[in-house]
Amino acid sequence: MTTCRWSSVPYLGRLPRPIVTGHGTYQERSGFLLVVRDEDGIVGLGDVAPLAGFSTETLEDVMARWVAIQSEVANWRIPATWQELSTLSPDFDRLTAGVPSVRYGLETALGDLASRRAGIAMARWLSGDCTEEV
């Protein structure tokens, strides 16, 4: 595994079409992208965007947690395989308890970066026998 650097990019945007759920109608999305970069400049992205009325946490909750854990995740190494990513599960559990949107963003960013480093789609990185098309 190799080391990485983390940053985040907040966003707020109107949706091209409203999303209608049992919890309400959403006209915009807000959150932030977690950006993880290796020493070669390869980038992985993870989205942290709790949905008001649906997610268990708020945007303020996830932003506060991200600020609180940045120094610890800065020491993480990039997994080469999904099995290596799964060994981080206890760290994910500890650092993201109560904020599943942050966990999703961290796991997705690391998986995205690892699959890009391997030169394959993330679906293929996660499962060698996946289908390439939906």
N, C-alpha and C positions, 0 to 999 in steps of 0.2 A: 504494500500500500504506500501511497505517496501523500504528501501534505497538501493542504488547500487553504485558500483565503475566501472569506465570506463577506458579503455585503447585502443590502436590501434596497429595493426600489419601490416606494409607495405608488399606488395608482387609485384613481377614481374615474370611472367612465360610464357614460350612458350606454345602455345595451341597444343594439339595432332593433330588437323586438323585446317587449316585456316578457319576463319569465313568470308564468302563473303556476303556483303550487297550492297545496292545501293550507299553507301558512300565509299566503298573501301573494301579491303581484309585485315583482321587482323590476324597476325601471333602470337601475344602475347597479354597478358592482364596485366595491372598494376593498382594498387589501394591499398586499405587497408581495413582490417577487423576491424570493431568496435566491441570490446569485452566488454560486460557488465556482471558483476558478483554480485550476492547477497551475503548476510552475511553467507549463508550456502555453498557457493562455487559453486552454480549452475550458468552456463554460458549461455548467449545468444549472437548470432553473427549477425552482419549486414554488408553487403558488400557495399563499396563505391568505384566505379570504372567507372568514366565517360569514354565514348567511344569516342576517338578522331574523329572529323568530324561528329559525330552524336549527342553527348551530348552538352548542351549549356555551359558547364563549362569544365575547364581543371583539370588535376590531381593537379597542383599547386594551383588552386583556391580552390578545396575542402580540400586540406591539410591545407591551410592557414585558412579556415573557421573553420575546426575542432579544430585547435590550439586556435583560438579566442573564441570558445564557450565551451571548455572543462570544465572550472570552473563553468559555469552555469548549464550544464547538470549533473554535479556531485551532485547537490542538488535535482535532480528529484527522484521520488519514482517509484517503479515498479508497473505498473497497474495490477490489478487482472483480468480485463475483457477488451475486445476490446472497450467497451463503455468508460471505464476509459482512455484507450489509446487515444481515439478520443478527450477527453477533453484537451489533450496537443496540439491540432491542432493550436491554436493561437501562442503557443510557437514555434512549428515547423515552422509556417509561418514567424515569426519574425526572428528566428535564422538561417533559411536556405534559405531565399529569394535569388534567383539567383543561388542556388546550390542544385538542386533537388536530386543529388546523395547523398548528406549528409543527407537530409531528409529521403530518402529511407533507408539508413544505420541505422539511429537512430530508425525509426519506426520498421524496421525488427528486430533489436537487442532487443528492448524492447518486441516486440511480441514473439520472440523466447524464451527469458528468461521467460516471463510470462507463456507461454504454457508449457515449461519444468517444471516450478514450479507446474503447475496444473497436470502434468503427462500425457498430451495429445498432439497429433500432433498439430502444429500451425494451420493447416486448420480447425481442429475440434474446436480449441480455438476461431477462427474467426467466424465460423458458425457451429452450432451444427448439422445441417442437410447436411453437405458436404459429398461427396463421399470419401472413403479412397483410392481408386485406380483411376488411369488415364488410 
